C-alpha cells in the first residue's frame, strides 16, 4: 500500500484524479476551474488528464508543501490557509474561515481531508465550500465507513476495516480488545479513533477546535454511509473506487 503522507507531510498517493474522475462520471475537465481543498503540493495534477494547470487552485494549511507545488506546477495557484492543524500547521489560527479566492469553482475536491475533521468542523467547512461553487458546480469529498472492508478495493491490504487497521497499527490494546473496539465502531453512527483509543459519538471536547492535539497523532473519523446521507440529504453517496477504500459524498450546486 502506498503511504498517503510521509513524515515530512508530502502526499505520495497519485490516485486522486482517477478516483474523482470515476466518481463524477468522467466529466470534461477542460476549461473547468478546480479547487483542491487540502491538496498538499498538488499531486492531483500528476495524473490529471485534460486539466489546464491555470484553472487549478490548491488550498492547504502546510506552507512548505504549497511552495513545492509552486515549483512543480508554476502555472497553478497555491494558497496558504493559515488554519490551525495539530499535524500540519500547529501555529495556525483555530477556526479560521476559508479565504475568498475571488473565483467560483466548477469542481471542489477534498480527498482524505474530512476523514480527520470533527463533524461540526466538517459541516462548517462544507457549507463554506458550497458557497464557493459556480452555478452548476460540484463538491466531492471522501469519508471512511468503519464497516467497510478495505481489501475489497485494495487487495494489498489485510481484510478488515480502516478502523481495525489503525487500531492494530498503534497497538495500545490486546488483539481481543481491538476486536471488541472494532465491533463497537461498526455499530456506531460515527466515531473517532485517536492514537488507538476509540470514541463513539463524543462531545465537542474531542474536536480540533477544542483540543490542541499532538503532532502526528492518529486522528481518524468514521461515518456510516447512512449518517453521511442524513448530514447531507441533497448529496449522493458513492462507493469506493479501487484501489481506494474511501466513500465519496457528492453535492451539486443546482
TINUVO-605905 format. One line per field, with one value per residue: residue in one letter; z, x, y of N, C-alpha, C in turn. Coordinates in Angstrom, 1 decimal. Layout:
res	[A:...]
n.up	[Z:...]
n.east	[X:...]
n.north	[Y:...]
ca.up	[Z:...]
ca.east	[X:...]
ca.north	[Y:...]
c.up	[Z:...]
c.east	[X:...]
c.north	[Y:...]
END
This chain:
res	[X:X:X:X:X:X:X:X:X:X:X:X:X:X:X:X:X:X:X:X:X:X:X:X:X:X:X:X:X:X:X:X:X:X:X:X:X:X:X:X:X:X:X:X:X:X:X:X:X:X:X:X:X:X:X:X:X:X:X:X:X:X:X:X:X:X:X:X:X:X:X:X:X:X:X:X:X:X:X:X:X:X:X:X:X:X:X:X:X:X:X:X:X:X:X:X:X:X:X:X:X:X:X:X:X:X:X:X:X:X:X:X:X:X:X:X:X:X:X:X:X:X:X:X:X:X:X:X:X:X:X:X:X:X:X:X:X:X:X:X:X:X:X:X:X:X:X:X:X:X:X:X:X:X:X:X:X:X:X:X:X:X:X:X:X:X:X:X:X:X:X:X:X:X:X:X:X:X:X:X:X:X:X:X:X:X:X:X:X:X:X:X:X:X:X:X:X:X:X:X:X:X:X:X:X:X:X:X:X:X:X:X:X:X:X:X:X:X:X:X:X:X:X:X:X:X:X:X:X:X:X:X:X:X:X:X:X:X:X:X:X:X:X:X:X:X:X:X:X:X:X:X:X:X]
n.up	[0.0:-0.8:0.9:2.3:3.3:3.9:6.6:6.3:5.6:2.9:0.3:-1.3:-2.8:-5.9:-7.0:-6.9:-9.0:-10.9:-9.2:-8.5:-11.1:-11.9:-10.0:-10.5:-13.0:-15.3:-16.3:-18.6:-18.2:-19.3:-19.3:-16.9:-13.7:-10.8:-7.4:-5.2:-2.2:0.6:-0.8:-0.6:-2.2:-4.7:-5.9:-7.3:-9.9:-11.1:-12.5:-13.8:-16.5:-19.2:-17.6:-17.3:-16.0:-15.2:-14.4:-12.0:-8.5:-5.3:-2.0:1.1:4.5:5.0:4.5:3.5:1.7:-0.2:-1.3:-2.6:-4.5:-6.0:-7.3:-8.7:-10.4:-11.9:-13.2:-11.9:-9.0:-5.7:-2.5:0.8:3.7:6.7:8.9:12.1:12.6:14.2:13.1:10.7:10.8:13.4:14.5:13.5:13.0:15.1:13.9:11.7:9.1:5.7:3.1:0.7:-2.5:-4.8:-6.9:-8.5:-8.3:-10.6:-9.9:-6.7:-4.7:-2.3:-0.9:1.4:3.6:5.3:6.6:8.8:10.4:13.0:13.3:13.5:12.6:10.0:8.9:9.1:7.3:4.9:4.3:3.8:1.6:-0.3:-0.8:-2.4:-4.9:-8.4:-10.4:-11.1:-10.2:-8.6:-5.6:-4.1:-1.7:0.3:2.6:5.4:6.1:8.9:8.7:6.3:4.4:3.6:1.9:-0.1:-2.2:-2.3:-2.7:-1.6:1.0:4.4:5.1:6.4:8.2:7.9:10.5:12.0:11.0:11.7:14.5:15.1:14.1:15.8:18.2:21.1:22.5:23.4:21.0:21.4:22.7:20.7:18.7:20.0:20.2:17.5:16.8:18.3:16.9:14.4:14.9:15.5:14.6:14.0:14.7:16.4:16.2:18.1:18.3:18.9:20.8:21.0:20.4:20.6:19.1:20.4:22.5:21.9:23.0:21.9:19.5:17.0:17.3:20.0:21.2:21.4:20.5:19.3:17.5:14.6:15.7:15.5:14.2:13.3:11.7:11.4:9.5:9.0:5.9:5.9:7.9:6.9:4.6:6.0:7.1:4.9:3.0:0.4:-1.1:-3.1:-2.4:-2.9:-3.7:-2.8:-5.0:-6.6:-6.3:-3.8:-0.5:0.5:0.7:-1.2:-1.0:-2.8:-3.8:-5.6:-7.1:-7.8]
n.east	[0.8:0.6:1.9:-0.1:0.7:3.9:6.4:7.5:5.3:4.6:2.4:1.9:0.3:-1.1:-3.6:-5.8:-7.0:-7.9:-9.7:-11.7:-12.5:-13.7:-15.8:-17.3:-18.3:-16.7:-16.2:-16.0:-13.0:-11.8:-11.1:-12.4:-12.7:-11.0:-10.8:-8.7:-9.1:-7.2:-5.0:-2.3:0.8:-0.3:-0.5:-2.6:-2.5:-0.5:-1.5:-3.6:-5.9:-6.6:-6.9:-6.3:-3.5:-3.6:-6.2:-6.4:-6.6:-5.0:-5.6:-4.3:-3.1:-0.4:2.4:5.1:4.6:3.0:4.8:6.4:4.6:4.2:6.7:6.7:4.4:4.1:2.2:-0.1:-2.2:-1.4:-2.4:-2.0:-3.7:-4.2:-5.0:-5.4:-3.8:-3.0:-1.2:-0.2:-0.1:0.6:0.9:-1.1:-4.3:-7.0:-10.2:-10.2:-11.8:-12.6:-10.6:-11.5:-11.2:-11.7:-12.8:-15.2:-15.9:-15.9:-15.5:-15.0:-12.8:-12.0:-9.8:-9.5:-9.6:-11.8:-11.9:-10.4:-11.6:-13.6:-17.2:-18.7:-16.9:-16.5:-19.1:-19.2:-17.1:-17.8:-20.2:-19.1:-17.5:-19.4:-20.5:-18.6:-18.9:-19.4:-22.4:-24.1:-21.9:-19.8:-19.2:-17.1:-16.2:-14.3:-14.9:-14.7:-16.1:-16.6:-17.4:-16.6:-14.8:-11.5:-9.9:-11.5:-11.4:-8.7:-6.6:-4.1:-4.1:-4.6:-7.6:-10.4:-11.6:-10.8:-10.7:-10.0:-7.5:-6.1:-6.2:-4.7:-2.3:-1.4:-1.4:-2.0:-3.7:-4.7:-5.1:-7.7:-9.0:-8.9:-10.5:-13.0:-13.3:-13.4:-15.8:-17.6:-17.2:-18.3:-20.9:-21.7:-23.0:-21.2:-17.8:-14.6:-11.2:-8.4:-5.1:-5.3:-7.3:-10.8:-13.6:-17.0:-19.3:-18.5:-18.4:-18.0:-15.5:-13.6:-13.1:-11.1:-11.0:-11.4:-9.3:-5.8:-4.2:-1.6:1.5:1.5:-0.3:-2.6:-5.6:-8.6:-11.7:-14.9:-17.8:-21.0:-22.4:-25.1:-25.4:-23.8:-25.4:-27.6:-26.6:-26.1:-28.5:-29.1:-27.1:-25.3:-24.2:-21.3:-19.8:-16.5:-13.7:-11.5:-8.0:-8.7:-10.3:-12.1:-15.3:-17.4:-18.8:-21.0:-22.0:-24.1:-24.4:-27.3]
n.north	[-1.2:2.2:5.0:7.6:10.1:11.3:11.5:14.0:15.4:15.1:14.4:11.3:9.6:8.9:8.7:10.4:11.9:9.9:8.7:10.7:11.3:9.0:8.7:11.0:10.5:10.8:13.6:16.4:17.9:20.1:23.5:23.9:25.3:24.4:23.6:22.3:21.2:21.0:20.0:19.5:19.4:19.6:17.1:15.9:16.9:15.4:13.2:14.2:14.4:16.5:18.7:22.1:23.6:26.3:26.6:25.5:25.5:25.2:24.8:24.8:24.0:23.7:25.3:24.7:22.5:23.8:25.5:23.8:22.9:25.2:25.3:22.9:23.1:25.7:27.2:26.8:27.6:28.2:28.4:29.5:28.4:29.5:28.0:26.4:23.3:20.3:18.5:19.6:22.4:23.8:26.3:27.8:29.5:28.8:27.7:29.4:31.2:30.2:31.5:34.1:33.4:34.8:33.5:31.4:28.0:25.2:22.6:21.4:19.6:17.3:15.2:12.7:14.5:15.4:13.1:13.5:15.4:16.8:16.3:18.7:20.6:19.7:20.1:22.9:23.7:22.4:23.8:26.3:25.8:25.1:27.5:28.6:27.4:27.5:28.3:25.3:23.9:21.4:19.7:17.4:15.1:12.9:10.1:7.9:4.7:2.8:0.2:-0.8:-3.1:-2.8:-4.3:-5.1:-3.2:-2.7:-5.0:-5.4:-5.0:-6.3:-8.1:-6.3:-3.4:0.1:1.3:-0.9:-1.5:0.8:0.7:-1.7:-0.9:1.1:-0.2:-0.2:-1.8:-5.1:-7.9:-9.0:-6.9:-5.0:-6.1:-6.0:-3.3:-2.7:-3.9:-2.3:0.1:-0.5:-0.7:1.9:5.1:7.2:7.7:8.3:7.6:8.0:7.8:5.1:4.9:4.6:6.6:6.9:8.7:11.2:14.2:17.8:18.3:16.7:17.8:19.4:22.0:22.4:21.2:20.8:18.7:16.4:16.6:14.6:12.7:10.0:10.6:9.8:9.9:8.4:7.6:6.2:5.3:5.9:7.8:9.9:10.5:11.5:13.8:15.3:15.6:16.3:15.2:12.8:9.5:7.7:4.6:3.2:3.6:1.5:1.7:2.7:3.0:4.7:6.2:8.4:11.6:13.5:16.7:18.8:22.0:23.2]
ca.up	[0.0:-0.9:2.0:1.9:3.6:4.6:7.8:6.1:5.2:1.5:-0.2:-2.2:-3.5:-7.1:-7.5:-6.7:-10.3:-11.3:-8.2:-8.7:-12.5:-11.9:-9.2:-11.2:-14.3:-16.4:-16.8:-19.4:-17.3:-20.0:-19.1:-15.7:-12.5:-9.8:-6.1:-4.5:-0.8:1.3:-1.9:-0.3:-3.2:-6.0:-6.6:-8.2:-11.2:-11.7:-13.3:-14.3:-17.9:-19.6:-16.7:-17.6:-14.7:-14.9:-13.9:-10.7:-7.2:-4.2:-0.7:2.1:5.7:5.2:3.5:2.7:0.6:-1.2:-2.0:-3.6:-5.6:-6.9:-8.1:-9.6:-11.3:-11.8:-13.8:-11.0:-7.9:-4.4:-1.5:2.2:4.5:7.9:10.0:13.0:12.4:15.0:12.3:9.6:11.0:14.8:14.9:12.8:13.8:15.2:13.4:10.7:8.0:4.4:2.4:-0.6:-3.6:-5.9:-8.0:-8.2:-8.9:-11.2:-9.1:-5.4:-4.4:-1.0:-0.8:2.7:4.4:6.3:7.4:10.0:10.9:13.8:12.5:13.4:11.7:8.6:8.5:8.9:6.1:3.7:4.0:3.3:0.3:-1.2:-1.2:-3.4:-6.1:-9.5:-10.8:-11.7:-9.8:-7.9:-4.5:-3.9:-0.7:0.7:4.0:5.7:6.8:9.8:8.4:5.0:4.3:2.7:1.0:-1.3:-3.3:-2.3:-2.2:-1.0:2.4:5.1:5.2:7.6:8.0:8.2:11.9:12.5:10.6:12.5:15.9:15.1:13.8:17.0:19.2:22.6:23.1:23.0:19.9:21.8:23.0:19.4:18.0:20.7:19.7:16.1:16.8:18.7:15.8:13.3:15.3:15.7:13.5:13.7:15.8:16.2:16.8:18.4:18.9:19.5:21.7:20.2:21.0:19.9:19.1:21.6:22.6:21.2:23.6:21.1:18.2:16.8:17.8:21.5:21.8:20.6:19.8:19.3:16.1:14.0:16.3:14.6:14.5:12.2:11.9:10.6:9.4:8.2:4.7:6.2:8.7:5.9:3.9:6.8:7.3:3.6:2.4:-1.1:-1.7:-3.5:-1.8:-3.9:-3.1:-3.1:-6.3:-6.4:-5.1:-2.6:0.3:1.0:0.0:-1.6:-0.9:-3.9:-3.7:-6.8:-6.9:-8.8]
ca.east	[0.0:1.3:1.6:-0.9:1.5:5.2:6.7:7.7:4.0:4.5:1.4:2.5:-0.7:-1.4:-4.9:-6.9:-7.7:-8.7:-10.8:-12.8:-13.0:-14.7:-17.0:-18.1:-18.8:-15.7:-16.6:-15.0:-12.3:-11.2:-11.7:-13.2:-12.0:-10.9:-10.2:-8.2:-9.1:-6.2:-4.4:-0.9:1.6:-0.9:-0.2:-3.7:-2.1:0.4:-2.2:-4.9:-6.0:-7.5:-6.9:-5.3:-2.9:-4.0:-7.5:-6.3:-6.2:-4.8:-5.7:-3.8:-2.6:1.0:3.1:6.2:4.1:2.5:5.9:6.8:3.6:4.5:7.9:6.4:3.4:4.2:1.0:-1.3:-2.4:-1.2:-2.8:-1.9:-4.9:-3.4:-5.9:-4.7:-3.8:-2.0:-0.2:0.4:0.1:0.3:0.9:-2.2:-5.4:-8.2:-11.4:-10.1:-12.7:-11.9:-10.4:-12.2:-10.2:-12.1:-13.2:-16.3:-15.3:-16.8:-15.2:-14.2:-12.5:-11.3:-9.5:-8.9:-9.5:-12.8:-11.6:-9.7:-12.3:-14.7:-18.3:-19.1:-15.9:-16.8:-20.3:-18.9:-16.3:-18.5:-21.1:-18.3:-17.0:-20.5:-20.7:-17.6:-19.2:-20.1:-23.7:-23.9:-20.7:-19.8:-18.3:-16.9:-15.2:-14.2:-15.1:-14.4:-17.1:-15.9:-17.8:-16.1:-13.6:-10.6:-9.4:-12.4:-10.9:-7.2:-6.3:-2.8:-4.3:-5.3:-9.0:-10.9:-11.9:-9.7:-10.5:-9.3:-6.1:-5.4:-6.0:-3.6:-1.0:-1.0:-1.1:-2.1:-4.6:-4.5:-5.9:-9.1:-9.6:-9.1:-11.7:-14.1:-13.5:-13.9:-17.3:-18.3:-17.2:-19.1:-22.3:-21.9:-23.3:-19.9:-16.8:-13.3:-10.1:-7.3:-4.0:-5.6:-8.5:-12.0:-14.6:-18.2:-20.1:-18.1:-18.8:-17.1:-14.2:-12.7:-13.0:-9.8:-11.1:-11.4:-8.1:-4.6:-3.7:-0.2:2.0:1.5:-1.2:-3.6:-7.0:-9.4:-13.1:-15.6:-19.2:-21.7:-23.0:-26.5:-25.2:-23.4:-26.6:-28.5:-26.0:-26.1:-29.6:-29.2:-25.9:-25.3:-23.1:-20.7:-18.9:-15.1:-13.2:-10.2:-7.6:-9.0:-11.3:-12.9:-16.5:-17.4:-20.1:-21.1:-23.0:-24.1:-25.0:-28.3]
ca.north	[0.0:3.5:5.9:8.8:11.3:10.9:12.2:15.4:15.9:15.0:13.5:10.4:8.8:9.6:8.1:11.3:12.3:8.8:8.5:11.7:11.2:7.8:9.0:12.1:10.1:11.2:14.9:17.1:18.8:21.2:24.8:24.0:25.7:23.3:23.8:21.0:21.6:20.1:19.3:19.3:20.0:19.5:15.8:15.7:17.3:14.5:12.3:14.8:14.5:17.5:19.9:23.2:24.0:27.6:26.5:24.7:26.1:24.3:25.5:23.9:24.6:23.5:26.2:24.1:21.7:24.7:26.0:22.7:22.9:26.3:24.9:21.8:23.5:27.1:27.9:26.6:28.6:27.6:29.4:29.1:28.6:29.5:27.5:25.5:21.8:19.8:17.8:20.4:23.9:23.9:27.7:28.4:30.1:27.9:28.1:30.5:31.0:30.0:32.8:34.4:33.3:35.6:32.5:30.4:26.8:24.2:21.5:21.5:18.3:17.1:13.7:12.3:15.7:15.4:11.9:13.9:16.5:16.5:16.5:20.1:21.3:19.3:20.8:24.3:23.9:22.0:24.9:27.4:25.4:25.1:28.9:28.9:26.8:28.2:27.7:24.0:23.3:20.1:19.5:16.0:14.8:11.5:9.8:6.4:4.0:1.9:-1.1:-1.2:-4.0:-2.1:-5.3:-5.2:-2.4:-2.7:-6.4:-5.5:-4.8:-7.3:-7.9:-5.6:-2.0:1.1:1.5:-2.0:-1.4:1.8:0.2:-2.6:-0.2:1.8:-1.3:0.1:-2.7:-6.5:-8.2:-9.2:-5.6:-4.3:-6.7:-5.5:-1.9:-2.7:-4.3:-1.1:1.1:-1.0:-0.5:3.3:6.0:7.8:7.5:8.8:6.8:8.9:7.1:3.8:5.0:4.8:7.4:6.7:9.9:12.0:15.6:18.8:18.3:16.0:18.5:20.0:23.4:22.4:20.5:21.1:17.5:16.2:16.4:13.3:11.8:9.4:11.2:9.4:10.0:7.4:7.8:5.2:6.0:6.4:9.0:10.9:10.9:12.3:15.1:16.0:14.9:16.5:14.7:11.4:8.8:6.8:3.5:3.4:3.3:0.9:1.0:3.4:2.4:5.8:6.5:9.8:12.4:14.5:17.7:19.6:23.3:23.4]
c.up	[0.0:0.3:1.5:2.1:4.3:5.8:7.6:5.5:3.6:1.1:-1.3:-3.1:-4.7:-7.8:-7.4:-8.0:-10.8:-10.5:-8.5:-10.1:-12.6:-11.2:-9.9:-12.6:-15.5:-17.0:-17.8:-18.5:-17.9:-19.7:-17.8:-14.5:-11.4:-8.5:-5.4:-3.0:0.0:0.3:-1.7:-1.4:-4.6:-6.7:-7.5:-9.6:-11.9:-12.7:-14.0:-15.8:-18.3:-18.7:-17.1:-16.2:-14.3:-14.3:-12.5:-9.6:-6.1:-2.9:0.4:3.3:5.8:4.1:2.8:1.5:-0.6:-2.0:-3.0:-4.8:-6.6:-7.8:-9.1:-10.7:-11.3:-12.4:-12.9:-9.8:-6.6:-3.3:-0.1:3.0:6.0:9.1:10.8:12.6:13.3:14.2:11.4:9.8:12.4:15.3:14.2:13.7:13.9:14.7:12.3:9.5:6.7:3.7:1.1:-1.7:-4.8:-7.2:-7.6:-9.0:-9.5:-10.4:-7.8:-4.9:-3.1:-0.8:0.6:3.6:5.6:7.0:8.7:10.7:11.9:13.1:12.4:12.6:10.3:8.1:8.2:7.6:4.8:3.3:3.3:1.9:-0.7:-1.7:-2.3:-4.8:-7.2:-9.7:-11.5:-11.2:-8.9:-6.8:-4.2:-2.8:-0.1:2.2:4.2:6.5:7.6:9.5:7.1:5.1:3.2:1.6:-0.2:-2.5:-3.3:-1.8:-1.6:0.5:3.1:5.2:6.5:7.3:8.3:9.7:12.5:12.2:11.4:14.0:16.1:14.9:15.0:18.1:20.6:23.3:22.7:21.8:20.2:22.0:21.7:18.7:18.7:20.3:18.3:16.0:17.3:17.6:14.7:13.6:15.5:14.5:13.0:14.9:15.4:16.9:16.9:19.1:19.6:20.4:20.8:21.0:20.1:20.1:20.3:21.4:21.9:21.8:22.8:19.7:18.2:17.3:19.3:22.1:20.9:19.9:19.9:17.8:15.8:14.8:15.2:15.0:13.3:12.5:10.9:10.7:8.6:7.0:5.0:7.0:7.8:5.1:4.7:7.0:6.0:2.7:0.9:-1.8:-2.2:-2.9:-2.7:-3.2:-3.5:-4.5:-6.1:-7.0:-3.8:-1.8:0.9:0.1:-0.4:-1.5:-1.9:-3.8:-4.9:-6.5:-8.1:-9.8]
c.east	[0.9:0.9:0.9:0.0:2.7:5.4:7.1:6.5:3.8:3.4:2.1:1.5:-1.2:-2.7:-6.0:-7.7:-8.5:-9.9:-12.0:-13.3:-14.0:-16.0:-17.9:-18.5:-18.0:-16.2:-15.6:-14.3:-11.7:-11.9:-12.5:-12.3:-12.1:-10.2:-9.9:-8.0:-8.2:-5.4:-2.9:0.0:1.0:-0.7:-1.4:-3.3:-1.2:-0.3:-3.5:-4.9:-7.0:-7.6:-5.8:-4.8:-3.3:-5.4:-7.6:-5.8:-6.0:-4.8:-5.3:-3.2:-1.1:1.8:4.2:5.7:3.6:3.7:6.5:5.9:3.9:5.7:7.5:5.4:3.2:3.0:-0.2:-1.2:-2.3:-1.4:-2.7:-3.2:-4.4:-4.3:-5.1:-4.9:-2.7:-0.9:0.6:0.7:-0.2:0.3:-0.3:-3.3:-6.6:-9.4:-11.4:-11.0:-11.9:-11.8:-11.3:-11.2:-10.5:-12.5:-14.3:-15.9:-16.3:-16.7:-14.5:-14.0:-11.7:-11.1:-8.8:-8.6:-10.5:-12.7:-10.9:-10.3:-13.4:-16.0:-18.7:-18.2:-16.2:-18.0:-20.0:-18.1:-17.0:-19.5:-20.3:-17.8:-18.2:-20.8:-19.6:-17.8:-19.8:-21.5:-23.4:-22.6:-20.9:-18.8:-18.3:-15.9:-15.4:-14.5:-14.9:-15.6:-16.4:-16.3:-17.2:-14.8:-12.6:-10.1:-10.3:-12.0:-9.4:-6.8:-4.9:-2.9:-4.9:-6.8:-9.4:-11.0:-10.7:-9.6:-9.8:-7.8:-5.4:-5.2:-4.9:-2.3:-0.5:-0.6:-1.0:-3.1:-4.2:-5.4:-7.4:-9.7:-9.8:-10.3:-13.0:-14.4:-13.9:-15.4:-18.1:-18.3:-18.1:-20.6:-22.7:-22.3:-22.0:-19.1:-15.5:-12.3:-8.9:-6.2:-4.4:-6.8:-9.7:-13.0:-15.9:-19.1:-19.8:-18.6:-17.7:-15.7:-13.2:-12.5:-11.6:-9.9:-11.0:-10.2:-7.0:-4.1:-2.2:0.3:2.0:0.7:-2.1:-5.0:-7.8:-10.9:-13.9:-17.1:-19.8:-22.2:-24.4:-26.3:-24.7:-24.5:-27.5:-27.9:-26.1:-27.2:-29.7:-28.0:-26.2:-24.0:-22.6:-19.7:-17.4:-14.7:-11.8:-9.1:-7.9:-10.2:-12.2:-14.2:-16.4:-18.8:-20.0:-22.3:-23.0:-24.9:-26.0:-28.4]
c.north	[1.2:4.4:7.1:10.0:10.8:11.7:13.7:16.1:15.8:14.0:12.6:9.6:9.6:9.1:9.1:11.6:11.1:8.5:9.4:11.6:10.1:8.2:10.0:11.8:10.6:12.5:15.4:18.1:20.0:22.5:24.9:24.4:24.7:23.8:22.5:21.4:20.6:19.4:19.1:20.1:19.9:18.2:15.4:15.9:16.3:13.6:12.9:15.0:15.6:18.7:20.9:23.7:25.4:27.7:25.8:25.6:25.0:25.1:24.5:24.7:24.5:24.2:25.5:23.2:22.6:25.3:25.0:22.7:24.0:26.1:23.9:22.2:25.0:27.9:27.7:27.6:27.8:28.6:28.8:29.4:28.4:29.1:26.5:24.1:21.3:19.2:18.8:21.8:24.2:25.4:28.5:28.9:29.1:28.5:29.2:30.2:30.8:31.3:32.9:34.4:34.1:34.7:31.7:29.1:25.8:22.9:21.8:20.1:18.2:15.6:13.5:13.6:15.6:14.0:12.2:15.2:16.1:16.9:18.0:21.0:20.9:20.0:22.3:24.5:23.4:23.1:26.0:27.0:25.4:26.5:29.4:28.2:27.7:27.6:26.4:23.3:22.1:20.1:18.0:15.8:13.4:11.3:8.3:5.9:2.9:0.4:-1.7:-2.0:-3.4:-3.0:-5.5:-4.4:-2.2:-4.1:-6.5:-5.4:-6.1:-7.1:-7.2:-4.1:-1.1:1.3:0.3:-1.9:-0.3:1.4:-0.8:-2.0:0.5:0.9:-0.9:-0.9:-4.2:-6.8:-8.4:-7.8:-4.9:-4.8:-6.2:-4.1:-1.8:-3.0:-3.0:0.0:0.7:-0.8:1.0:4.1:6.7:7.6:8.1:7.9:7.8:8.1:5.8:3.8:5.3:5.6:7.4:8.0:10.8:13.5:16.5:18.8:17.6:16.6:19.1:21.4:23.5:21.8:20.8:19.9:17.5:16.1:14.9:12.2:11.2:9.9:10.9:9.3:9.1:7.7:6.6:6.0:6.6:7.7:10.1:11.4:11.8:13.7:15.9:15.3:15.2:15.9:13.2:10.8:7.7:5.8:3.8:3.0:2.7:1.7:1.7:2.7:3.4:5.9:8.0:10.4:13.5:15.4:18.6:20.9:23.5:22.3]
END
